[in-house]
Amino acid sequence: MPDGAQETDQQFAALLRRLRERAGLSQQELADRAGLTPHAISALERGTRTRPYPHTVRSLAEALEVSPTERDALIAAVPRRQSEPTTSRPTVADRVQRPSGLVVPPTLLYGRENDLVEVAALVRDDGSRLVTLTGPGGVGKTRLAAALSETLAADFPDGVVQVSLAPLADASDVVATIGRALGVVGIDGPDAFDVTVDHVGGSRLLLVLDNFEHLLSAAPHVARLTSLCPSLTVLVSSRSPLRVRGEREYAVEPLGLPRTNPTTPEQLAEAPAGALLLDRARALTPRLELSPGELSALAVLCHRLSGLPLAIELASAQLRLLTPEMLLERLDVIGAAAGDRDLPERQRTMRATLDWSYRLLGAEQQELFRILGVFRGGAALRDVEDVAARAGLVDAGSVLSLLGDLVEQSLVVVRVGVDGQARYDMLEPVAQYARGLLLGEEAARASRAHAAVFVEQAEQAAIGYENADQVTWLASTEAQEPNLLVAIDRSLDVGDASTAVRITWALWLYWWLRGKANVGRRRAELCLAHDLPPRLASRARLAAATMSYAAGDLEASAEHWAEALRLGRLEDDAEVISKAGAGVGLAALASDDIPTAVTRFREALEEGVRAEEAGVWLRSLAHVWLGTVQLLQGQHDSAVAEIERGHALARARGDRLSTYIALYNLSQAAITTGDHAAARRHLLEGIELSEQTRDMANLAYFLEALAVVESAQQLERRVGILLGAAATLRESVGSNVYSYYRPDESLRDEAERRARSVLGAVEYDEAVECGSRMDVPLMIRFALDSTA
């Protein structure tokens, strides 16, 4: 160094020391005030660190509270930097530097257009200078960060530097690694941070730090670097946010999913996940021809992989060996299948990616993560706490905190269930991984605890289905249905048929209302394959009977009801006798055996009284069914009186199901006498109630009956639309379900014939087509608005 330069350096050092001592500050105190380290202050005062950047000098002046004249003198004492040779401005591509091995896949970027726009807006419009891309492993954070580097490069004339932190094992190496990436000389000394700050200075620079999740203790250094370098912007990718001041977190979601039944490649590629999978499949087989079945398999594969790009990439590699259908059947192959050789080692398999995340967890976090593998479709907080407590594996009091940790690590996602409650869930590849870790006695304890929690919930909900808050209970069960089904299946697998029967019996009415008769029937018949005591066997028979009836298998339902009645009488179980007897009556009604139907319905009423609270719900229905029989016999007045008795019982409890069953029969009685105004009132109320319970099978009957009423009012186009909507609903449910409804079919046929005659075949068919294309909310709005 020339003598003059050395003298100038010493002038700054001496002036700084004099000002500090005059202020009565130690080096530590000045460092704290200025946002520097004591080592930096010492180096500046000794003259071993020269040419501090202007913002550093301004921080020192503010910390020393000097006058404007003294501040200017301090700035003037800083030696001038040697001028750099003039060069042409680098191109955008030149300004994106990847000195530390950041992997940028050569594949196209799918489904991230909005992400690019939104993150760029955070930087450009909101002025955010520390942005963290968060999300689970394999969601595409690194790929998005690389794309953002290109998008934002023009905004940073001093360059874009990308740094991969994945190879680092120690958070204390982060600053030095950043410094080396920036080209800082002498970065390995104790003042690495200050040297880096000085090097960056006021440069307009974008620093991309990839894979920060295992180095979070270094986050404060990154935040401080950003605050001390006013033109520096830092873009971080991490499975967990940094949780420092000034950070803006941006959650990277999985790719959008395709429809599950595409018929063309174009339909599969409408969604980003489908487009990525199709692209990778065609890269392996350029002249790939896909059948509708194979396209459907690929779409389902996207759903099973939760739209995770890495999982899709790894799975698609197996299409060299497997057809789409075979790959779907062997989906666990992706857990061990190697990906492309240019991927980082931790991303060669999906399991390696998840192993990386799992190893970052503490012991308690790992234990709760494994326990979450026992759930299906996520769980509410209370469910996780209850299962943890009953299993004795994790302290229930720490569950909320641990869940928060897992959410931050992007291993658990929080979503709102159909019941409006927050649920803690996992993407399917993550859930499969968790289930793979839950083994041996730990798995057995967790499964027993899970079954105990959900059998209690199912039985509590079953009571609620019959009362005023049934809509709330139905929504709760819908949110929990995956857990309830797996509890049945696991209980049967371990020979605990009692728990399986209890849940199945509690769910049959939910399955009925949701049009899932085949699901319920299968579970009930699996239960009946076990050796059951009479009390359980009778309830399994009742569940099998009602589900068979709803599915349209009247012969099977009659056999199950008859056996349930025999077992109920054997045990003198009034609830079973009442419900099974009514079922035998329904079977008799279906075969037009009216005397037997009347006898059984009256017996059901008597036994329902003896069953007390357990028989109230069935009593209201038995009254209605007796009224149905009397209508068929032409006994109009007595039929209406009987139906009204059932109607009153249902309304007293706020039971929508029994209420609209009564309303339907009252509408049929009104249609018979030509009182179409009364029929309309009953039908419109029933349609509103059907919407509340989401009972599509019932809604189909009501729309058909309303078509008959509209025909009497000569509203022929509405007739066609209503009949088209009803046919679509029936097709979606797959059966009539309410086979005990006995409308006069000739009236429906006459309404269709008249509408076709008045409108003409073309216009009538157009009306039917219009109704068939409506979604359920639109069908209901149309039915309720007579002017539509």
Order of alpha helices (4+ residues) and beta strands (2+ residues): alpha-alpha-alpha-alpha-alpha-alpha-beta-alpha-beta-alpha-beta-alpha-alpha-beta-alpha-beta-beta-alpha-alpha-alpha-alpha-alpha-alpha-alpha-alpha-alpha-beta-beta-alpha-alpha-alpha-alpha-alpha-alpha-alpha-alpha-alpha-alpha-alpha-alpha-alpha-alpha-alpha-alpha-alpha-alpha
